[in-house]
Amino acid sequence: MHSVTRVSDLIDEVTHSWNIPLIKTLFSDIDVEAILSIPISSQGALDKGVWHYTDNGLFSVKSAYHLTRSSNIPYNSRERGESSSGSLQDGIWRLIWSLRVPNKIKSFLWRCSHNALAVLSNLFNKKIDVSPYCPRCNFAFETIEHLIFQCKSSKEVWANSPFANAVSPSWDSLSFTEWWIGMVQSVRNSSGVDDLHAILATLCWMLWKGRNIAYFDKKFWTCSTTVEKAITLCEEFKAATETVHALPRLSTPPHPSSWLPPPPNVIKLNVDGAVNKKNGISGAGIVARNHLGEILGSISIPFLGFLLPRSTEALAFREALITAAIRGFSEIIVEGDSLQVVQALIQDGKSLSDCSSILADCVELIPLFSSCSFIHVKRSCNRIAHSLAKQSLLGAKLECWGGPVSQHLASLARDDIQSSDCSLS
């Protein structure tokens, strides 16, 4: 029996691929399928930690929020700030994340709703040596609700704000989330409601900022100063974002609707991936052509296990680069119809976490060529590679260089040349 203590024990050291016989002896069919769906590097790329709920592998508060929302994990609503659990609350939280305010304010509201703010009562409950009493009134424990709307100082701020008529004294017993919902509903029919929502959110955050200045720096804002700072921040942020949106965008050349031949002495490789989820098969197709549009060679290659579409596309690019290096091509263009993969390769392969090891292999192969570029094209420009990729799902690797091609591929190649002649004329 094999001793398996690391993931590397499941990888064949010679082929740099999964040791399928070993994996099948150790895991259930479901786990085998999951393991084989993970592409691994052929170049021995270093391991790294990634947050696989974002494309770039980097953690973000927004992705964590959506993960929590989609996990349906039950929890005590009062202790966790009464997170959204109904259609009304869902709309409120969608509103928070769509507010035209800095992201730090959205994050602040989310923390308030989950009782995750470092108010003194929370610190005291965590056995931190602080007084739990509000540093402004020194009368009640400083909870999130006390900070935002229960404290006498906070009440004075709201009384001097655009929400003076919206706040009800009976709301003092509400949780932050209940209070937030009430405030949003109270202005829903007002003119400039989007601006009011932004001011509401910013004023909550400004109360927290003013409290910190008072607590740490012993400086105190008047209620009118707090309101003015909130409104000014909203106006400046709105003006800045409107300026950004108003900037003219650089126009990008339209994608050609047909395949175009490469310059002389340059080889163009078109690649495509294909998956058959029902049968658990994936594969790729590659075709190499010269400046006359002549097919120099083609490959249909199946991959072990079922891979996600984007990983399959990335593997297709890697196989094309390996093939080009083996064939001694010096100047190459590699085209594919996966925009995300092409963009990731142009950015040194660092923006897609689910296939980062494959993209890292591609980046390592680039220096083997005197010139190498990646281009995204429409499916109509990638018909031969697409046909070869579909053929790979039959399960056998087919490779042809220098010999006659099938009538089907020859017909597609002629159509490409005729279309390119029309495009260039």
Number of C-alpha atoms within 10 A of each C-alpha: 6 9 6 11 8 8 8 12 15 19 17 13 13 7 9 14 16 22 16 16 9 16 19 13 12 14 12 11 12 8 13 16 18 13 18 19 20 16 24 19 19 17 14 12 14 8 8 8 8 16 15 14 16 17 17 17 18 15 14 11 12 15 15 14 12 11 12 11 14 9 8 9 7 7 10 9 15 14 13 15 21 18 20 17 12 9 8 10 16 13 12 18 19 11 16 19 16 13 18 20 23 14 15 11 21 24 17 18 24 22 16 24 26 19 22 16 18 14 23 22 21 19 16 17 11 9 9 12 10 12 14 19 17 20 17 17 12 12 11 15 21 26 22 25 22 21 24 23 23 19 21 13 19 19 19 15 21 23 17 15 21 14 16 13 12 16 17 11 10 7 15 15 12 14 20 26 26 16 19 18 15 16 18 18 13 14 18 13 9 10 9 10 13 16 16 19 20 26 26 22 22 26 25 23 21 23 22 18 13 17 23 16 14 15 14 8 9 9 11 15 13 12 19 15 14 22 23 16 14 22 22 13 18 23 15 12 16 17 11 12 12 11 10 10 9 9 8 7 7 6 6 6 6 7 11 13 14 22 25 19 19 17 14 10 12 18 23 28 28 29 32 31 33 27 24 15 12 7 10 14 20 29 32 32 32 30 26 24 19 18 15 12 19 14 22 18 17 24 24 28 26 26 23 18 21 25 26 19 17 19 23 25 28 31 28 28 30 21 18 25 25 17 16 22 16 9 10 11 18 15 18 25 18 22 25 27 22 20 13 16 24 23 17 19 22 15 11 14 23 19 21 24 19 21 25 27 26 26 27 21 23 25 18 13 17 16 10 16 16 10 13 18 15 19 17 19 21 17 17 14 23 24 20 25 29 25 20 25 26 22 21 25 24 14 15 13 16 14 13 14 14 9 9 11 15 8 9 10 18 15 12 15 19 13 14 22 18 13 17 19 14 10 13 7 6
